[in-house]
Amino acid sequence: MELSELMYELPRSLIASHPSGERSGSRLMVLERSSGKISHSEFSSIDHCLFPGDLLVLNDSRVLPVRLLGRKETGGEVEVLLLESFPEDSHFWIALIDVAKRPPLGSRLYFSDSLSAQVVGVLGRGRYGLRFLCPGDFMEVLSRVGEPPLPPYIHRTRKLEHTDWERYQTVYASSPGSVAAPTAGLHFTEALFKKLKDKGVERAFLTLHVGPGTFQPLRAQSVEDHRMEGERYTLSQDAAAGIQRVKSTGRRVIAVGSTTTRTLEGIAQRMGRVEAGHGVTRLFIRPEFPFRVIDGLITNFHLPASTPLLMVAAFAGLDLMREAYREAVRLDYRFYSYGDAMLIL
């Protein structure tokens, strides 16, 4: 499959720079795979699209405030995005550093009076090993000094606003570790969950800590040459048993987001079915992928030539995906992380 098949024209005005006024107030496009029908609703009415006995599977990973703004020893500005800490010591991190000139090994970066870091490794592709220096618990200091890692395509006069601390996080986020939000879940509220529960729609949670690989653009002309970066996941015994029970009784598993989909389908691909455990998934879903678990997908509208868009093409079909995106542009849907939602059934 060629990269050009995943391109589309998007007016910049349709890229959502702010969340909707209410979490569940986003618009919802509904795609039916069997008929190719496209319809329109509000996310707050998603219960009308689901059946009693359906199971929503959601990623409960919590976004860390991993964006750090500071300066180098020479005084130049530096922006750091923390990617992953070393299991043995939370003071050591792999990080992306956005800076005009590469910081030399052993140099210091300063973020506040209480937080600095030493460059202890140069890993390539803009990645470095950092050893953080601070009094007390590093994660507590990070919560005060760091910022939510909003995507770079969110353009504003003021990059970070107070509401981002709440809205760039799902209401059910409980397991800290992501460097980007699992954005399909941003539309849910506790009130909406209650309405779904009253209808008989069930919930299960897994954890996949979102890394930069989820949003890494496809660069090779042939998409088959792309390689996904690994992301860590955990699926509990209770959640696995619930998914197995739903599948065995012919009911539907609805994945909330591409990260949830990759976790469930990656486990099933390796194990033959959904089983509890933890590990790293590098699953790359593209057209002709044999879906074994999910019967529906809730997702946002994605970047051109991105792996989540390729997943949508795999699940909905390339032609239906293209038609849906043309319709979304025509009707002024809001795109990307803070944008509107799509339900594929």
C-alpha positions as CSV (number, residue, x, y, z in Angstrom):
1,M,0.0,0.0,0.0
2,E,1.4,3.4,-1.0
3,L,1.6,6.3,1.4
4,S,-0.2,8.6,-1.0
5,E,-3.4,6.5,-0.4
6,L,-3.5,7.9,3.2
7,M,-3.4,11.6,2.3
8,Y,-6.3,13.9,2.4
9,E,-6.9,17.7,2.3
10,L,-7.8,19.3,5.6
11,P,-8.4,23.0,6.1
12,R,-6.3,24.2,9.1
13,S,-9.4,25.8,10.6
14,L,-10.8,22.3,11.3
15,I,-8.0,21.3,13.6
16,A,-9.4,21.7,17.1
17,S,-7.2,23.9,19.2
18,H,-9.5,23.7,22.2
19,P,-11.8,20.9,23.6
20,S,-15.5,21.2,23.2
21,G,-17.5,23.1,25.8
22,E,-18.6,19.8,27.4
23,R,-16.7,16.5,27.2
24,S,-19.6,14.6,25.7
25,G,-20.8,17.5,23.6
26,S,-18.6,16.6,20.6
27,R,-20.2,15.4,17.4
28,L,-20.2,11.7,16.5
29,M,-20.0,10.2,13.1
30,V,-21.3,6.6,12.9
31,L,-20.1,4.2,10.2
32,E,-21.7,0.9,9.5
33,R,-19.2,-1.4,7.9
34,S,-21.7,-3.9,6.5
35,S,-23.9,-1.3,4.6
36,G,-21.4,1.6,4.2
37,K,-24.0,3.9,5.8
38,I,-22.7,7.1,7.4
39,S,-24.9,8.9,9.9
40,H,-24.4,11.8,12.4
41,S,-25.2,12.2,16.1
42,E,-23.8,13.7,19.3
43,F,-21.4,11.8,21.5
44,S,-23.8,12.3,24.4
45,S,-26.2,10.1,22.5
46,I,-23.8,7.2,21.8
47,D,-26.0,5.0,24.0
48,H,-28.5,4.9,21.1
49,C,-25.9,3.2,19.0
50,L,-25.0,0.5,21.5
51,F,-26.8,-2.6,22.7
52,P,-27.3,-4.1,26.2
53,G,-24.5,-6.6,26.7
54,D,-22.0,-4.6,24.6
55,L,-18.6,-4.3,26.3
56,L,-16.6,-1.1,26.1
57,V,-12.9,-1.6,26.6
58,L,-11.0,1.5,27.7
59,N,-7.3,2.4,28.2
60,D,-7.0,3.8,31.8
61,S,-3.4,5.1,31.3
62,R,-2.8,8.6,32.8
63,V,-0.9,11.3,31.0
64,L,2.2,12.5,32.9
65,P,3.2,16.2,32.8
66,V,6.3,15.3,30.8
67,R,6.8,18.5,28.9
68,L,9.6,20.5,30.4
69,L,10.7,24.0,29.4
70,G,14.1,25.2,30.4
71,R,17.5,26.5,29.4
72,K,20.9,25.1,28.6
73,E,24.1,26.0,30.4
74,T,24.8,28.4,27.6
75,G,21.5,30.2,28.2
76,G,19.6,28.9,25.1
77,E,16.1,27.7,25.5
78,V,15.3,24.0,25.5
79,E,12.1,21.9,25.4
80,V,12.2,18.4,26.7
81,L,9.6,15.6,26.3
82,L,10.1,12.7,28.7
83,L,9.4,9.3,27.0
84,E,10.2,6.6,29.4
85,S,11.9,6.2,32.8
86,F,14.3,3.5,33.8
87,P,12.5,0.9,36.0
88,E,15.3,0.9,38.6
89,D,15.4,4.7,39.1
90,S,12.8,7.3,38.2
91,H,15.5,10.0,38.1
92,F,16.8,8.5,34.8
93,W,14.7,9.1,31.6
94,I,14.9,8.7,27.9
95,A,13.8,12.0,26.4
96,L,13.3,13.9,23.2
97,I,15.1,17.3,23.2
98,D,14.0,20.1,20.9
99,V,16.9,22.5,20.7
100,A,18.7,24.4,17.9
101,K,22.1,22.9,18.9
102,R,22.6,19.4,20.3
103,P,23.5,19.5,24.0
104,P,26.9,17.8,24.7
105,L,27.3,14.8,26.8
106,G,27.7,15.8,30.5
107,S,26.1,19.2,30.1
108,R,23.3,20.4,32.3
109,L,19.7,21.6,31.6
110,Y,17.8,23.8,34.0
111,F,14.0,23.8,34.4
112,S,13.4,25.4,37.8
113,D,15.2,26.2,41.1
114,S,14.4,22.7,42.2
115,L,14.9,20.7,39.0
116,S,17.8,20.2,36.6
117,A,19.1,17.3,34.5
118,Q,22.5,16.1,33.2
119,V,22.8,14.7,29.7
120,V,24.2,11.1,30.2
121,G,23.6,9.6,26.8
122,V,23.1,10.5,23.2
123,L,20.8,7.9,21.6
124,G,20.1,9.3,18.2
125,R,16.8,10.5,16.5
126,G,16.7,13.4,18.9
127,R,16.7,11.1,22.0
128,Y,18.9,11.5,25.0
129,G,19.5,9.8,28.3
130,L,18.9,12.3,31.2
131,R,19.7,12.0,34.9
132,F,17.4,14.4,36.9
133,L,18.7,16.2,39.9
134,C,16.2,17.4,42.5
135,P,15.5,17.3,46.2
136,G,13.0,14.7,47.3
137,D,10.7,12.6,45.1
138,F,11.2,13.3,41.4
139,M,7.6,12.5,40.4
140,E,6.3,15.0,42.9
141,V,8.7,17.7,41.6
142,L,7.7,16.8,38.0
143,S,4.0,17.3,38.9
144,R,4.9,20.9,39.8
145,V,7.3,21.8,37.1
146,G,6.1,19.8,34.1
147,E,3.2,20.5,31.7
148,P,0.7,18.3,29.9
149,P,2.3,17.3,26.6
150,L,-0.2,18.8,24.1
151,P,0.4,17.8,20.5
152,P,2.4,20.2,18.3
153,Y,-0.5,20.7,15.9
154,I,-2.5,22.6,18.6
155,H,-1.9,26.2,17.6
156,R,-2.8,28.9,20.1
157,T,-1.6,32.3,21.2
158,R,-1.0,30.7,24.6
159,K,0.2,27.1,24.2
160,L,-1.0,25.8,27.6
161,E,-4.2,26.8,29.3
162,H,-5.6,25.9,32.7
163,T,-8.3,23.7,31.3
164,D,-5.7,21.5,29.6
165,W,-4.8,19.9,33.0
166,E,-8.2,18.5,33.2
167,R,-9.4,18.1,29.6
168,Y,-6.2,16.4,28.2
169,Q,-7.0,13.5,30.5
170,T,-9.8,10.9,30.6
171,V,-12.1,11.0,33.6
172,Y,-11.1,7.4,34.3
173,A,-7.3,7.8,34.0
174,S,-5.7,5.9,36.9
175,S,-2.4,4.4,35.9
176,P,0.3,7.1,35.3
177,G,2.7,6.5,32.4
178,S,1.6,8.0,29.0
179,V,3.3,10.8,27.1
180,A,0.1,11.5,25.1
181,A,-3.6,11.0,25.9
182,P,-5.6,8.1,24.6
183,T,-7.9,10.7,23.0
184,A,-10.9,8.6,22.0
185,G,-11.7,8.4,25.7
186,L,-11.7,12.1,26.3
187,H,-15.4,12.4,25.3
188,F,-16.7,10.2,28.2
189,T,-18.2,11.6,31.4
190,E,-19.3,9.9,34.6
191,A,-22.9,10.9,33.7
192,L,-22.6,9.2,30.3
193,F,-21.1,6.1,31.9
194,K,-24.1,5.9,34.2
195,K,-26.5,6.2,31.2
196,L,-24.6,3.4,29.5
197,K,-24.6,1.2,32.6
198,D,-28.4,1.7,33.0
199,K,-28.8,0.5,29.4
200,G,-26.7,-2.7,30.2
201,V,-23.5,-1.6,28.4
202,E,-20.5,-3.0,30.3
203,R,-17.0,-1.7,30.8
204,A,-13.5,-3.2,31.1
205,F,-10.2,-1.5,31.4
206,L,-6.6,-2.2,30.3
207,T,-3.5,-0.1,30.5
208,L,-1.3,0.8,27.6
209,H,1.2,3.6,28.2
210,V,1.1,5.7,25.1
211,G,4.5,6.5,23.6
212,P,5.5,8.6,20.6
213,G,5.3,5.6,18.3
214,T,1.5,5.8,18.3
215,F,1.7,9.1,16.6
216,Q,4.8,8.7,14.6
217,P,4.1,9.6,10.9
218,L,4.5,7.0,8.2
219,R,7.5,8.1,6.1
220,A,8.3,5.1,3.8
221,Q,6.5,5.3,0.5
222,S,5.3,1.7,1.1
223,V,3.5,1.5,4.4
224,E,4.6,-2.1,4.9
225,D,8.1,-0.8,5.6
226,H,7.0,1.1,8.7
227,R,8.0,-0.3,12.1
228,M,6.0,0.5,15.2
229,E,7.8,1.4,18.5
230,G,7.0,-0.8,21.5
231,E,4.5,0.3,24.1
232,R,4.0,-1.3,27.5
233,Y,0.6,-2.8,28.4
234,T,-1.2,-4.6,31.2
235,L,-4.4,-6.6,31.0
236,S,-5.9,-7.8,34.3
237,Q,-7.4,-11.3,34.8
238,D,-10.8,-9.8,35.4
239,A,-10.8,-7.8,32.2
240,A,-9.5,-10.7,30.2
241,A,-12.2,-12.9,31.6
242,G,-14.9,-10.3,30.8
243,I,-13.8,-10.0,27.2
244,Q,-13.7,-13.8,26.8
245,R,-17.2,-14.1,28.2
246,V,-18.6,-11.5,25.9
247,K,-16.9,-13.1,22.8
248,S,-18.1,-16.5,23.8
249,T,-21.8,-15.4,24.0
250,G,-21.7,-13.6,20.6
251,R,-21.9,-10.1,22.0
252,R,-19.9,-7.1,20.9
253,V,-16.5,-5.8,22.1
254,I,-16.2,-2.1,21.4
255,A,-12.6,-0.8,21.6
256,V,-12.2,2.8,22.8
257,G,-9.3,4.1,20.8
258,S,-6.4,2.7,18.7
259,T,-4.2,1.9,21.7
260,T,-6.9,-0.4,23.2
261,T,-7.3,-2.0,19.7
262,R,-3.6,-2.6,19.3
263,T,-3.4,-4.1,22.8
264,L,-6.3,-6.5,22.4
265,E,-5.5,-7.6,18.9
266,G,-1.8,-7.9,19.7
267,I,-2.5,-10.3,22.6
268,A,-4.9,-12.3,20.5
269,Q,-2.5,-12.5,17.6
270,R,0.2,-14.0,19.9
271,M,-1.9,-16.1,22.2
272,G,-4.8,-17.1,20.0
273,R,-7.3,-15.3,22.3
274,V,-7.4,-12.5,24.8
275,E,-5.5,-13.5,28.0
276,A,-4.3,-11.6,31.0
277,G,-0.7,-10.4,31.2
278,H,1.7,-7.6,30.6
279,G,4.3,-6.9,28.0
280,V,5.2,-4.7,25.0
281,T,3.1,-4.5,21.9
282,R,4.6,-3.5,18.5
283,L,1.5,-4.5,16.5
284,F,1.1,-2.6,13.2
285,I,-2.5,-2.8,12.0
286,R,-3.0,-2.1,8.3
287,P,-5.5,-3.2,5.6
288,E,-6.0,-7.0,5.3
289,F,-5.3,-7.4,9.1
290,P,-7.4,-10.2,10.5
291,F,-9.3,-8.7,13.5
292,R,-10.0,-11.3,16.1
293,V,-11.4,-9.4,19.0
294,I,-13.0,-6.0,18.4
295,D,-16.5,-5.6,16.8
296,G,-16.6,-1.9,17.0
297,L,-14.2,1.1,17.4
298,I,-14.6,4.5,18.9
299,T,-11.9,6.9,17.6
300,N,-11.1,10.5,16.8
301,F,-10.3,11.9,13.3
302,H,-6.6,11.3,12.7
303,L,-3.6,12.9,10.9
304,P,-3.0,12.1,7.2
305,A,-0.4,9.3,6.7
306,S,-0.6,8.2,10.4
307,T,-0.8,4.7,11.9
308,P,-4.1,5.4,13.6
309,L,-5.6,6.5,10.3
310,L,-4.3,3.3,8.7
311,M,-6.0,1.3,11.5
312,V,-9.3,3.0,10.7
313,A,-8.8,2.0,7.0
314,A,-8.1,-1.6,8.0
315,F,-11.2,-1.8,10.2
316,A,-13.7,0.3,8.2
317,G,-12.3,-0.4,4.7
318,L,-10.2,2.1,2.7
319,D,-13.1,3.4,0.6
320,L,-15.5,3.9,3.5
321,M,-12.7,5.7,5.5
322,R,-12.1,8.0,2.6
323,E,-15.8,8.8,2.1
324,A,-16.2,9.4,5.9
325,Y,-13.2,11.8,6.0
326,R,-14.6,13.7,2.9
327,E,-17.9,14.0,4.7
328,A,-16.3,15.2,7.9
329,V,-14.4,17.9,6.1
330,R,-17.6,18.9,4.2
331,L,-19.6,19.2,7.4
332,D,-16.9,21.0,9.4
333,Y,-16.2,18.2,11.9
334,R,-13.4,19.1,14.3
335,F,-10.2,17.0,13.9
336,Y,-7.4,15.4,16.0
337,S,-6.9,15.2,19.8
338,Y,-9.5,17.8,20.9
339,G,-11.8,17.1,18.0
340,D,-15.0,15.1,17.3
341,A,-15.4,11.3,17.4
342,M,-16.2,8.4,15.1
343,L,-17.9,5.1,15.9
344,I,-17.3,2.3,13.5
345,L,-19.6,-0.8,13.9
